[in-house]
Each structure stands twice: as C-alpha cells, then as structure tokens.
C-alpha cells in the first residue's frame, strides 16, 4: 500500500471515529451539528481527493492538520496545560482516561495522515 492510499485510509478512519464519537457522546446539539458538518466537508474533500487520483492533497492534508490541532487542544485542556472553557467538549463518555486516550490517538492519526498526504518533491535523478 502506497503512502497516499494509507494516508487516505487514516483520514477515513479519523472521520468515522470522530463522527461516531460526536453522535454517541456529545450531549450538546449545536456542537454535535458543527462536528458533523466539519466531518462531512472533510469526508467530501477526501472523496474528491481519491477520485482525482491523489491530486489536491493540500486540501485533505489541511483538514487533517485542523483535526490534529483540535485534538491537541483537547489534550492540553484535559491535561490542564491551558484553559479554553471547552473541557466538556473534549470529554468522551465522561471518562477522563478514555478522553485522554481518544484525543491522543486521533491527534496522532490525523498528524500522521498529514505527513503521508503532503506532496513531496521528487529527488533529482529519481
């Protein structure tokens, strides 16, 4: 499996997990709606990316970078490194430990997807 395909699989996995978590654990309808809207747009971007044969990776990598940043903010909030007032948004099933693992796994997966999807210049002579 090449890096672009693996990156796309990571994007889809992050979107599915994040959508399910938003539907199952978030009690606030406004935040759930916003999360679903962002996930839908990111899903459409990923779908268009795969239909175009890997062209336009900057858009999907940008969405992944946004998701990675969001989950890093969640980790910092849960760890007490900063206060955003969004601590209830980052809690998963009202469990601190599960929330930390969830935020760490999704931040890592989204960050790694950015690494895999960013276009690279080919080395001279390759």
Long-range contacts (C-beta under 8 A, 24 or more apart in sequence): 3-116, 3-117, 4-54, 4-57, 4-116, 4-117, 6-116, 7-60, 7-112, 7-113, 7-115, 7-116, 7-117, 8-46, 8-49, 8-50, 8-60, 8-117, 10-64, 10-109, 10-110, 10-112, 10-113, 10-116, 11-42, 11-46, 11-60, 11-63, 11-64, 11-110, 11-113, 11-117, 12-43, 12-46, 13-109, 14-64, 14-67, 14-106, 14-109, 14-110, 14-113, 15-39, 15-42, 15-43, 15-46, 17-106, 18-67, 18-106, 21-92, 21-102, 24-93, 25-91, 25-92, 25-93, 26-89, 28-88, 28-89, 31-89, 42-67, 57-117, 57-118, 57-119, 58-118, 58-119, 60-113, 60-117, 61-113, 61-114, 61-117, 61-118, 64-110, 64-111, 64-113, 64-114, 64-117, 65-110, 65-111, 65-114, 67-106, 67-110, 68-106, 68-107, 68-110, 68-111, 68-114, 71-103, 71-104, 71-106, 71-107, 71-110, 72-103, 72-107, 74-99, 74-103, 74-107, 75-100, 75-103, 75-104, 75-107, 78-103
